[in-house]
Amino acid sequence: MKNHPMAQKILKRFPNARVIEIDQYQEVFHRPKQNFFVQKNSQKLILAEKKDHYFYPGAEVCHDFGNPHFYYSTNILNCIYHCDYCYLQGMFSSANVVMFVNLEDYFAKLDQMLEKHSVYLPISYDTDLLAFENVAPFTAEWIHYAKKHANLTIEIRTKSANYRAIRHLEPLNNVILGWTISPDFIVKHYERGASSLEARLANIRQAIHDGWKVRLSFDPLLHIDDWQEHYQECVEQTFTTIPAEKILDASVGVFRMPKDYLKNIRKYRNDSDLIYYPYEHMDGVYTYPKAIRDQLVQEVTQMIEKYIPKEKIYT
C-alpha cells in the first residue's frame, strides 16, 4: 500500500514525517481506551486501503434531495475542523485521520452500480474532503470520474475556503459543490478551525462565476441565545454577497445526533453548552423538542424564501 501512487503523492507532502508501517489501520484507529479529544490536539495521518463497504445507503437523517438511489462514500475518516456539534467525535474512538488511497476500487464498484441505475452520491460526510485537497487530491479524482458517468451525481460538502484547489477543473453538470452556511457567531464559538462565513461566501461567489452548481446548507440550525438575530444577519449577508438566482438549491435542518454518539461525547466533554442541551430522544436520535425544531426550520426557511423560491428549499 505504501507504494500506491496516491500514497506516494500524500507522503511527498510530508518529507520529514516519521513513517511507521502497520498491518491494518484498525489496529491503531479502533484501538480501545483512546481519547478523541486529546488526540484532536495532535492528529496523525493514517494511510490505508479500504477493502469493502465502499458505499453506504444514505441515512434517514440526511437530505436525499429527491434522489431514489442515495448513497454516500468515505475516502477520509475524521476532519481537520473541530465543530462542537459534529457526530464524528462520538462515532470514532480516535481523532487521527484515515485516508483510503485505493480510489480505483471505489470506482470499480461504482461502475457496477451505475450499470443498474443512476446514483446520487455525497462524498464528504465523514470529513471535509475539499479541506484536505492540498494533501490528497481526492476531490479532483472524483470530478474526473464524474465527467465520464452522466448518470452519477456527486455532492462535495465543505466548510472550507479551499475552492482554489479545484478551480482549474472544468465545471460539470453532475457535480454539486455544497457549502455549509453558519452565522459568524456559530463559526467563532462552535466551528473551531473552520473558515469564516465571509471566506466561504467569497469562495461560493467565485465558484458560481466559474459555472459550478452550488448548494447552500443551513444545517445544523442551533437553538442558541438570540438565534433569530444571528440567522437573520447570516441570511442577509449570504444573499447580498452571492447571486441568489444562481443557487441550485438550499437545505435547512436542525441539530440531530445518534443517541450513542452523544452519550460517548458526554463521557469526555463538559466544555460546550451544545453537548448538554436537554435534547429530545426520538427513534434513536437526539434532537430539539418538536416545538423548537419547527420554529427553527420555519423561521429560517422564511428568511431564505425572501431570496430563493420555496420549491428550491429542502427541509
Stockholm file with secondary structure:
# STOCKHOLM 1.0

chainA/1-315         MKNHPMAQKILKRFPNARVIEIDQYQEVFHRPKQNFFVQKNSQKLILAEKKDHYFYPGAEVCHDFGNPHFYYSTNILNCIYHCDYCYLQGMFSSANVVMFVNLEDYFAKLDQMLEKHSVYLPISYDTDLLAFENVAPFTAEWIHYAKKHANLTIEIRTKSANYRAIRHLEPLNNVILGWTISPDFIVKHYERGASSLEARLANIRQAIHDGWKVRLSFDPLLHIDDWQEHYQECVEQTFTTIPAEKILDASVGVFRMPKDYLKNIRKYRNDSDLIYYPYEHMDGVYTYPKAIRDQLVQEVTQMIEKYIPKEKIYT
#=GR chainA/1-315 SS CTTSHHHHHHHHTCTTCCCCCCSCTHHHHTCSSCCHHHHGGGCCEEEECCCSCCEEECCTTSCCTTCSSBEEEBSEESCSSEETTCTHHHHCSCCSEEEECCHHHHHHHHHHHHTTSCEEEECBSSSCGGGGTTTCCHHHHHHHHHHTCTTEEEEEEECCSCGGGTTTSCCCTTEEEEEECCCHHHHHHHEETCCCHHHHHHHHHHHHHHTCEEEEEEEEECCCTTHHHHHHHHHHHHHHHSCGGGCCEEEEEECEEEHHHHHHHHHHCCSCTTTTSCCEEETTEEECCHHHHHHHHHHHHHHHHTTSCGGGEEC
#=GC SS_cons         CTTSHHHHHHHHTCTTCCCCCCSCTHHHHTCSSCCHHHHGGGCCEEEECCCSCCEEECCTTSCCTTCSSBEEEBSEESCSSEETTCTHHHHCSCCSEEEECCHHHHHHHHHHHHTTSCEEEECBSSSCGGGGTTTCCHHHHHHHHHHTCTTEEEEEEECCSCGGGTTTSCCCTTEEEEEECCCHHHHHHHEETCCCHHHHHHHHHHHHHHTCEEEEEEEEECCCTTHHHHHHHHHHHHHHHSCGGGCCEEEEEECEEEHHHHHHHHHHCCSCTTTTSCCEEETTEEECCHHHHHHHHHHHHHHHHTTSCGGGEEC
//
